[in-house]
Amino acid sequence: MLVKVSGSKSWRFNYRIDGKERLLVIGDYPAVALAKARQVRDIAKALLADGIDPSEAKQEEKRIRLEAKGQTFEKIGAAFLAKQRKEGKSAATLSKTEYHLKLAKRDFGR
């Protein structure tokens, strides 16, 4: 448990993987009970034993959840571009934005 100067408390799990120290934030106390925090920690230890980074696994689960809701980078970028068109941005601005979104999509993926 980490207790900040402000008085807020959160459950955290420090671990090392591939020689690097990592941190998995489990949740805020008292929203997450001790029993639940221990359960999440035990799952994280099991993932570590299998060579899987628990923090990356948590981020991947979040990405899958957001993608299932339809919040992909591709869709958000298209909505942003449509908003700029609706606002009447110049053709140069639109083409530059479209170019940057294409580059970002190539690097980030969908």
C-alpha positions, 0 to 999 in steps of 0.5 A: 500500500502506498500512502501519499502525503495528501492522505490518499491510499492505493494498492501497488505491486512492485516487481522486476521483469527482464531486469527492470523494476515495474509497478502495477497499480491495483486500485485505491483503498478502500474502493478495492478491499485487501482480499481483492488486492491480494487476489490481483497480486497473486494473479500478477505473480502467476503471470510473472511465473509464466514470463508475462508482464502483468502491467502489459497484460492489464493494458492489453485487456483495457485496449481490447475492452476499448476496441470492443466499444468501438474506440479505436485510434482509427475511428477517433482520428476519422471523427477528428478529421470530420470535425475539422472539415465541419469547422471549415478548416483549410484544405492544407490543414485537412491534408496535413492532418490526414497525413499525420493521422496516416503516419500515426496509424502506421506506427500505432496500428488500428 
